[in-house]
Each structure stands twice: as C-alpha cells, then as structure tokens.
Amino acid sequence: MCADPDCSLYVRDRKRTELGTRFESLTAGGRIARDGADLDAFLAEVLDGSMS
C-alpha cells in the first residue's frame, strides 16, 4: 500500500519522487493494470478474511 495519496500520479508518470525512479519495462498502462490487479487481490483477501 502506498503511504502517499498521490500514488496514482507516480504510476502514471505525472509526478516524480525526490529519489528518482527505477527502471521498469512496463508502460504506464501496464503499471496501472498491474496495480489494479494487485489491489483487487489484496481486497479479496481482506474481505475473505484469509490474511494472516
């Protein structure tokens, strides 16, 4: 989970951190899709009560 409410701006390359960026071969669209899938999986675990 992101500690920064602007997390979606970083994923879309609309905001940069002071530390710079790490290289990723995914496009912004790919990062958005990946983050959405990760969020869906996290919420499914929370709602199912299966998180340890």
C-alpha positions in Angstrom: 0.0 0.0 0.0 1.2 3.5 -0.8 1.8 5.9 2.1 1.4 8.8 -0.4 -2.1 9.7 -1.5 -0.6 10.8 -4.9 0.4 7.1 -5.6 -1.7 7.0 -8.8 0.2 10.1 -10.1 3.5 8.2 -9.8 2.2 5.2 -11.6 1.0 7.4 -14.5 4.4 9.3 -14.6 2.7 12.6 -13.7 4.7 13.0 -10.5 8.3 12.1 -9.7 9.8 11.3 -6.3 12.8 13.1 -4.9 14.7 9.7 -5.0 14.2 9.3 -8.8 12.6 6.4 -10.5 13.5 2.8 -11.0 13.6 1.3 -14.5 10.5 -0.7 -15.5 9.8 -2.1 -18.9 6.0 -1.7 -18.4 4.2 1.2 -19.9 2.1 3.4 -17.7 -0.9 1.5 -18.9 0.7 -1.8 -17.9 1.6 -0.4 -14.4 -2.0 0.8 -14.0 -3.3 -2.6 -14.9 -0.8 -4.4 -12.6 -1.6 -2.1 -9.6 -5.3 -2.6 -10.2 -4.9 -6.3 -10.2 -2.8 -6.2 -7.0 -5.4 -4.0 -5.3 -8.2 -6.4 -6.4 -6.2 -9.4 -5.0 -5.5 -7.6 -1.7 -9.1 -6.6 -1.2 -10.3 -10.1 -2.0 -8.0 -11.4 0.7 -9.2 -8.8 3.2 -12.9 -9.4 2.5 -12.5 -13.2 2.7 -10.6 -12.9 6.0 -7.8 -15.1 4.7 -5.0 -12.7 5.5 -2.7 -13.8 8.3 
